[in-house]
Amino acid sequence: CDQESEGSKGSVEGVIPGFMGDLELHHPKIKNLVITGTMSERKELLRDNTDAVVAFPGGLGTLEELLETFTLKRLGRYDGAVILFNQDGFYNHLLELLDKYVELKMMNSNYRQSLIVVSTVEELVQAICDSKREKVDMMHYLPK
């Protein structure tokens, strides 16, 4: 897996809602920038045709997008990998909460384990390279 998208099969695409484009809240080097009408359209486009969604340390919007995508995976509506980049333990408390859900039998351990957690750039690159789209049987993730 090439670490850079140029010259490989990968590509970098920016997807932002119009109001963010109006404020110029996007990376200036992204050549393929898609402007959507709403945040919901943005999130849907971010997931479409992807082998993986990666959540980097971020704010509440990032957390919301991560949890929505993780939930859609559970419901069989997203078949890519969900990868959490836990740089410097940023998401440790979230991971503890998810483990608590498993302990309380509110979440199936198979579902919890489907969240790929990495903590280094090298692990992240490998997780992305290893990711593939696959249909998941919702029953596999039901709480036990």
Secondary structure as UniProt FT lines:
FT   TURN            6..7
FT   STRAND          14..17
FT   HELIX           18..22
FT   TURN            23..24
FT   TURN            28..29
FT   STRAND          33..36
FT   HELIX           39..47
FT   TURN            48..49
FT   STRAND          52..55
FT   HELIX           60..74
FT   TURN            75..76
FT   STRAND          81..85
FT   HELIX           87..89
FT   TURN            90..91
FT   HELIX           92..103
FT   TURN            104..105
FT   HELIX           109..114
FT   STRAND          115..118
FT   HELIX           121..130
FT   HELIX           138..141
//
